[in-house]
Each structure stands twice: as structure tokens, then as C-alpha cells.
Amino acid sequence: MEPALVSEDGTAPETPTLHTTVALEGDGADIAQARHLAAQFLTRARAEHSLPVSQRAVDLTQLVVSELVTNARKYAPGPVLMDLRIVGDVVEVVVWDSGPVMPVARAADAGRVGQHGLEIVLAVAQGFEVQREPVGKRITARIALLDDPGAALAGRSPL
């Protein structure tokens, strides 16, 4: 998983975007592998490209990757693709799976055991979107690269 600097059309970028993509084939180690690759990607972005990446961003990215890949493995048949890209001051975690069912966050319930993954992602992500694809869906979560002590947990402005 070698990070690459590219533009959206694949040409030499004016404003570079650091990104990498990995196919996760479905064995039991996928979630741990995805978390490790996300941490490695952000560590290399910081060390080799001098991008400002906080430890909090690394931790939250691993959490989001874990939740999204777990959901893809649990609810969709077949392979999962994970794309990580740094765009401006955020890291985008994009997970594609072949499942046709769009995810829906359940109402908060402290008594419910499990099924809190999407709630967690929504709580820590700066941005979130789901797109239906010709086959399956693509989920994108955006996490701030730097800490913002004056704002809420995910870098959002306090209400």
C-alpha cells in the first residue's frame, strides 16, 4: 500500500491528493489489516510528506475504518474496497461493498448490545455520505487531520 500523489483525473496534480486503495478479500484478518493500513498511511503522510496529522486523527481514522469495514464484512457479500485519501485538512475513508442495503443509524439505546458502529462513525466524523453505486454502495467519512481544541470532538463547531 504505497501512498501516491494524484489528481482526480490521474494527471500531475496542481493541488495534490495523497491516496491509497486496498482490496480486502474477506478473511478474518481484514478488519485488523485495514486498521493497520490506515495508521500506516497517515504515519507515512506525516513522515514522508510532512503533512500535519495528529495522533487523534490516526486513532479516529482507525476507529472509523474498523467500524465501516466491520459493517461491510457483516452485511455485504463479496470483497470490500477501502480508499484512503488526504484532501486538504481531512482524511477521507471510503469503503465500497456490494451490498444493496443502505446503512441507517439506529436510534440511541444505551441498553442495546452492539450495532452502534454507524452511530460511532457519525459522532466522530467531520463529514459522512453514502452513495448508491451500480453494484453496492460507497460510504465516505471525513476526519480532521488536526485537533481543534475549541470545537466539538469531530472538529465541528460547538452548538
Backbone as a ProteinNet text record, in pm:
[ID]
protein_1_A
[PRIMARY]
MEPALVSEDGTAPETPTLHTTVALEGDGADIAQARHLAAQFLTRARAEHSLPVSQRAVDLTQLVVSELVTNARKYAPGPVLMDLRIVGDVVEVVVWDSGPVMPVARAADAGRVGQHGLEIVLAVAQGFEVQREPVGKRITARIALLDDPGAALAGRSPL
[TERTIARY]
85	0	89.3	129.8	216.9	132.6	137.5	61.7	109.6	17.1	50.5	-9.9	60.4	8.4	-52.7	-184	-253.2	-361.7	-409.8	-528.3	-645.4	-765.7	-884.1	-881.1	-821.8	-819.7	-693.4	-608.7	-490.7	-368.4	-379.1	-265.4	-184.3	-76.1	4.2	-81.4	-90.4	-182.5	-129.5	-222.1	-187.9	-197.9	-306.2	-321.6	-322.9	-210.4	-200	-292.9	-338.3	-416.6	-338.7	-307.3	-238	-343.2	-326.4	-427.5	-367.9	-443.5	-410.6	-539.9	-539.6	-657	-613.9	-699.7	-671.5	-799.8	-785.7	-897.4	-884.2	-993.8	-997.5	-1080.1	-1020.2	-1078.9	-1171.8	-1182.6	-1285.3	-1239.5	-1112.4	-1076.6	-1091.5	-1075.1	-1099	-1003.6	-893.8	-794.6	-818.5	-922.7	-948.6	-957.7	-1028.5	-1051.8	-921.4	-844.4	-714.5	-620.9	-621.5	-536.9	-574.9	-703.3	-749.6	-708.8	-723.5	-682.5	-532.1	-453.4	-308.1	-270	-333.8	-303.4	-339.8	-450.9	-490.8	-387.8	-343.3	-242.1	-111.2	-72.8	49.8	40	-73.1	-94.9	-77.9	-140.8	-132.5	6	70.5	206.3	303.6	287.4	373.7	343.7	217.3	181.3	251.2	255.8	321.3	472.7	531.2	677.1	737.7	676.1	737.3	689.4	571.2	515.4	497.4	543.3	537.6	396.9	296.1	159.2	128.3	57.9	24.2	-88.9	-55.6	-152.6	-139.4	-244.6	-239.8	-257	-212.6	-233.2	-381.9	-457.7	-604	-664.5	-614.8	-664.3	-633.4	-514.7	-477.8	-572.3	-595	-681.7	-825.8	-879	-1016.9	-1030.9	-929.9	-934	-935.8	-854.2	-855.8	-992.8	-1053.2	-1185.6	-1289.5	-1289.5	-1385.4	-1362.9	-1238.2	-1206.3	-1258.7	-1233.7	-1278.9	-1429.9	-1502.5	-1649.5	-1703.6	-1650.5	-1702	-1667.5	-1546.6	-1507.7	-1583.9	-1602.6	-1681.6	-1822.8	-1886.1	-2021.4	-2025	-1925.9	-1921.1	-1906.4	-1820	-1799	-1924.7	-1991.9	-2107.2	-2232.2	-2252.8	-2379.6	-2373.7	-2255.4	-2245.7	-2162	-2206.5	-2126.2	-2010	-1907.5	-1800.9	-1694.2	-1612.3	-1496.9	-1537.5	-1442.7	-1458.1	-1338	-1363.4	-1254.1	-1247.4	-1127.3	-1108.5	-1011.6	-1054.1	-972.4	-947.7	-823.7	-787.3	-725.9	-772.6	-713.9	-713.5	-609.3	-598.7	-632	-735.6	-783.4	-788.9	-700.2	-696.3	-659.2	-745.9	-716.5	-795.6	-841.3	-913.4	-859.4	-880.5	-858.3	-996.4	-1013.4	-1138.2	-1118.7	-1207.8	-1211.6	-1330.2	-1303.2	-1408.5	-1410.6	-1526.8	-1541.4	-1653.2	-1619.9	-1719.5	-1746	-1873.8	-1909.8	-2022.9	-2051.9	-2150.7	-2293.2	-2312.2	-2445.7	-2535.5	-2660.1	-2751	-2820.4	-2819.1	-2891.9	-2811.8	-2877.7	-2813.2	-2812.8	-2702.2	-2695.3	-2781.6	-2836.9	-2918.8	-2877.5	-2846.5	-2812.4	-2939.3	-2929.3	-3043.6	-3054.7	-3173.3	-3194.8	-3107.4	-3057.9	-2973.7	-3048.3	-2980.1	-3038	-2923.7	-2908.6	-2798.6	-2808.6	-2927.2	-2945.9	-2914.4	-2901	-2873.8	-2727.6	-2706.5	-2570.9	-2534.6	-2429.1	-2385.6	-2467.4	-2432.8	-2498	-2492.8	-2378.8	-2357.2	-2253.5	-2204.4	-2095	-2122.5	-2237.2	-2268.3	-2287.8	-2345.2	-2358.6	-2220.6	-2125.9	-1988.9	-1926.3	-1938.7	-1881.1	-1940.6	-2072.4	-2137.8	-2094	-2063.3	-2022.3	-1881.3	-1792.5	-1653.4	-1614.2	-1695.2	-1660.4	-1701.2	-1619.7	-1648.6	-1750.4	-1753.2	-1848.4	-1877.7	-1996.4	-2037.6	-2135.4	-2117.7	-2214.1	-2216.3	-2330.7	-2348.8	-2396.9	-2334.9	-2374.4	-2407.2	-2521.4	-2556.6	-2471.4	-2418.4	-2336.6	-2411	-2369.8	-2435.5	-2438.9	-2332.5	-2329.3	-2291	-2381.5	-2350	-2357.4	-2269.1	-2269.3	-2128.1	-2111	-1983.5	-2011.2	-1939.8	-1956.6	-1829	-1844.7	-1731	-1746.3	-1641.8	-1636.5	-1512	-1525.7	-1414.1	-1374.5	-1242.9	-1190.5	-1084.9	-1096	-999.6	-860.4	-758.5	-621.4	-561	-611.9	-557.1	-661.8	-614.7	-704.7	-753.8	-874.8	-932.6	-988.7	-906	-948.2	-1068.2	-1098.3	-1211.2	-1343	-1340.2	-1462.2	-1497.7	-1605.5	-1653.5	-1559.5	-1586	-1499.3	-1452.7	-1542.1	-1506.5	-1463.3	-1431	-1388.8	-1504.4	-1625.3	-1742.7	-1748.7	-1815.6	-1833.1	-1929.5	-1899.3	-1990.1	-2125.1	-2232.1	-2366.6	-2393.5
-117.1	0	123.1	164.6	280.1	403.9	506.6	628.7	693.4	754	818.5	957.8	1050.5	1184.9	1189.8	1212.6	1218.1	1323.7	1359.6	1443.3	1351.7	1405.5	1323.6	1258.1	1325.6	1267.8	1186	1165.8	1082.2	1153.3	1284.3	1358.8	1417.5	1486.1	1551.9	1658.2	1653.9	1741.9	1883	1980.2	2116.2	2123.1	2071	2056.5	1906.2	1851.8	1707	1647.9	1528.4	1449.9	1321.5	1294.5	1171.7	1063.8	950.1	845.1	706.4	608.5	469	388.3	275.4	188.3	45.4	-27.2	-167.3	-249.2	-369.2	-464.7	-558.7	-575.6	-666.2	-786.7	-903.4	-1021.1	-1105.5	-1078.8	-1148.9	-1247.3	-1252.7	-1343.1	-1271.6	-1342.5	-1288.3	-1177.8	-1160.2	-1059	-924.2	-913.3	-790.7	-665.7	-673.4	-553.7	-506.3	-596.8	-560.3	-508.6	-573.1	-529.5	-387.8	-360.6	-228.1	-121.4	-150.8	-55.1	-26.8	-132.5	-118	-35.5	-63	11.1	158.7	188	327.8	401	338	400.7	420.1	320.9	329.2	441.8	453.5	557.4	696.3	720.3	852.6	878.3	775.6	790.9	826.6	761.9	793.3	932.1	971.8	1106.1	1211	1185.9	1278.2	1274.8	1155.8	1142.1	1173.8	1125.1	1137.5	1257.6	1308.6	1420.9	1544.9	1537.4	1650	1706.9	1620.4	1666	1666.5	1767.7	1773.4	1674.9	1568.4	1465.6	1441.3	1469.1	1448.4	1300.9	1262.8	1125.3	1096.7	1197.7	1183.4	1147.4	1209.7	1178.8	1033.7	986.7	847.2	754.1	783.2	698.3	697	815.2	822.6	756.3	770.4	706.4	555.1	502.4	357.9	312.7	390.7	357.2	355.3	458.9	467	353	325.2	214.3	83.5	62	-60.3	-75.9	30.6	23.3	4	76.9	66	-68.5	-116.6	-245.9	-358.4	-348.1	-448.3	-455.9	-340.8	-339.9	-399.3	-364	-418.7	-570.8	-620	-764.7	-834.5	-768.9	-830.3	-832.5	-726.2	-709.8	-722.3	-735	-740.5	-861.5	-931.2	-1042.8	-990.2	-1068.7	-1035.4	-943.3	-893.4	-812	-672.9	-610.4	-473.2	-395.5	-275.9	-186.9	-71.8	-38.2	75.4	172.2	296.1	401.7	504.1	543.5	648.2	761	883.1	997.4	1118.4	1194.3	1319.3	1430.6	1503.9	1614.3	1736.5	1831.7	1949.4	1910.7	1946.3	1920.4	1803	1712.8	1594.5	1467.9	1356	1226.2	1170.2	1123.7	1060.1	909.1	842.9	697.1	657.3	588.4	547.3	395	338.1	192.3	157.2	69.7	20	-125.9	-163.7	-304.9	-332.1	-459	-496.8	-505.5	-483.3	-492.5	-379.4	-409.4	-306.3	-225.5	-275	-209.3	-89.9	25.9	147.9	147.3	187.6	185.5	295.1	265	361	353.2	467.6	470.5	446.2	361	331.3	437.7	449.2	543.5	502.1	601.9	574.3	486.8	385.4	294.4	238.5	292.7	251.1	104	45.3	-94.1	-191.2	-141	-227.7	-271.7	-399.7	-453.5	-464.5	-395	-398.8	-308	-308.8	-230	-79.6	-33.8	109	166.6	85.9	128.2	254.9	263.3	382.1	503.8	483.4	593.6	648	559.1	599.1	679.3	627.7	697.2	836.9	848.3	979	1074.2	1020.2	1104.4	1160.7	1087.2	1132.2	1190	1167.3	1214.2	1359.3	1430.6	1569.1	1574.9	1470.4	1460.8	1314.7	1287.4	1149.4	1149.7	1054.9	1040.5	896.8	858	725.7	745	675.2	682.8	543.6	531.6	405.4	395.6	277.4	251.4	152.5	136.9	36.4	-102.4	-132.7	-252.6	-207	-219.9	-188.8	-42.2	-2.4	134.1	176.4	306.6	366.9	458.8	435.7	516.4	597.2	727	815.6	885.3	877.5	950.5	1038.1	1161.6	1256.8	1288.4	1283.2	1306.3	1416.1	1512.7	1622.9	1569.9	1622.5	1579.6	1642.1	1757.8	1827.5	1839.9	1845.7	1867.5	2010.9	2030.1	2163.4	2177.6	2222	2223.9	2313.6	2408	2497	2443.6	2325.9	2272.9	2138.9	2083.7	1955.1	1843.7	1721.5	1606.8	1589.7	1603.6	1575.4	1701.2	1809.4	1929.1	2014.7	1978.4	2058.6	2177	2281	2397.6	2364.2	2409.2	2384.6	2449.5	2386.3	2439.5	2553.8
0	0	0	-115.1	-131.3	-158.2	-69.2	-96.6	-225.8	-299	-425.2	-428.2	-492.8	-514	-652.7	-660.4	-789	-784.9	-902.6	-911.7	-945.4	-944.1	-969.8	-1107.7	-1208.8	-1342.9	-1370.3	-1268.2	-1282.5	-1337	-1364.4	-1416.6	-1301.1	-1335.2	-1232.2	-1163.1	-1032.9	-960.9	-939.8	-948.6	-906.5	-754.7	-700.2	-556.4	-529.6	-483.6	-473	-366.7	-395.2	-302.7	-278.8	-154.8	-120.1	-101.7	-167.9	-154.9	-172.1	-127	-147	-144.6	-212.2	-219	-190.6	-120.7	-91.6	-106.4	-162.5	-170.5	-52.7	19.1	133.9	90.8	93.4	29.5	115.7	242.7	317.2	421.5	452.9	561	695.1	802.5	935.4	976.7	906.2	943.2	875.9	794.2	718.4	804.4	913.6	996.3	1057.2	1113.6	1170.9	1063.3	947.1	836.4	792.8	781.2	739.6	840.3	968.1	1072.6	1063.8	1047.2	1037.1	914.3	801.6	679.4	692.8	760.6	782	867.4	975	1061.6	985.8	908.1	828.7	725.1	658.9	558.7	620.1	735	798.3	857	908.1	961.9	849.5	736.2	621	565.1	566.1	519	604.8	734	827.2	808.5	804	799.8	662.9	556.2	424.2	344.3	376.8	301.3	387	512.1	606.9	623.4	615.3	636.5	785.7	831.9	974.1	1006.3	1078.1	1115.6	1265.3	1340.4	1485.1	1518.6	1637.6	1683	1697.1	1736.7	1747	1611.5	1504.1	1369.9	1333	1369.5	1342.7	1418.5	1546.5	1629	1577.7	1545.5	1496.4	1360	1276.1	1144.7	1159.9	1249.8	1273.9	1325.4	1412.2	1464.9	1352	1269	1158.5	1059.1	1025.2	935.2	993.7	1121.2	1186.4	1178.3	1207.8	1206.2	1064.3	967.5	830.5	766.9	788.3	731.4	802.5	932.3	1005.3	948.7	927.6	872.8	731.6	649.1	513.9	517.7	603.4	617.3	669.3	762.7	828.7	740.7	662.4	592.3	440.4	382.8	236.4	193.7	89.5	38.9	-44.9	-57.5	-150.9	-96.2	-187.9	-148.6	-99	-34.1	15.3	-36.5	-86.7	-126.8	-27.4	14.9	103.8	37.6	30.1	-27.8	81.8	99.7	195.1	114.7	141	71.1	161.7	147.2	221.5	124.6	158.5	76.5	167.7	142.3	228.2	370.1	464.6	605.9	662.8	574.3	620.7	553.7	621	559	528.5	406.4	367.1	370.6	441.3	445.7	359.2	249.1	156.7	153.9	184.2	183.5	86.7	-10.3	-105	-73.6	-79.9	-72	-169.9	-193.5	-294.2	-239.9	-112.7	-53.5	-100.1	-138.2	-187	-77.1	44.9	153.8	204.4	206.6	254.7	407.5	469.4	615.6	677.7	792.5	866	1012.4	1070.9	1213.1	1293.1	1390.8	1476.3	1584.6	1639.8	1749.6	1867.6	1939.6	2055.5	2155.2	2205.5	2303.3	2386.7	2507.2	2594.3	2631.5	2624.1	2659.4	2546.5	2425.4	2310.3	2313.2	2294	2287.2	2139.6	2099.6	1961	1871.5	1744.7	1640.5	1667.7	1718.8	1742.6	1646.5	1551.6	1464.4	1387.2	1322.8	1244.4	1334.2	1451.3	1548.1	1585	1606	1641.7	1527.9	1406.3	1290.4	1277.3	1289.5	1278.1	1388.7	1505.2	1618	1600.8	1536	1527.6	1392.3	1290.7	1156.1	1136.7	1063.1	1028.4	915	833.1	723.7	696	642.7	616.1	500.1	407.4	298.8	249.8	196	138.2	-4.5	-98.5	-238.2	-288.7	-353.3	-418.8	-544.7	-570.3	-688	-778.2	-904.3	-990	-922.9	-851	-767.4	-627.2	-533	-394.5	-359.6	-268.8	-217.9	-180.3	-170.2	-132.3	-13.8	96	217.2	237.5	258.5	280.7	414.5	495.3	622.6	618.1	665.2	665.8	809.7	835.7	970.1	961.3	1050.9	1054.3	1087.3	1017.8	1041.5	1166.7	1204.2	1321	1429.5	1552.2	1665.6	1662.5	1709.3	1719.3	1859.9	1954.9	2094.9	2123.3	2036.1	2060	2008.4	1945.9	1885.4	1947.1	1899.3	1948.1	1904	1945.4	1925.1	1781.6	1686.3	1546.5	1470.1	1541.2	1472.2	1426.1	1465.9	1430.7	1524	1479.5	1564.6	1677.5	1799.6	1911.2	1883.5	1928.3	1908.4	2002.8
[MASK]
+++++++++++++++++++++++++++++++++++++++++++++++++++++++++++++++++++++++++++++++++++++++++++++++++++++++++++++++++++++++++++++++++++++++++++++++++++++++++++++++

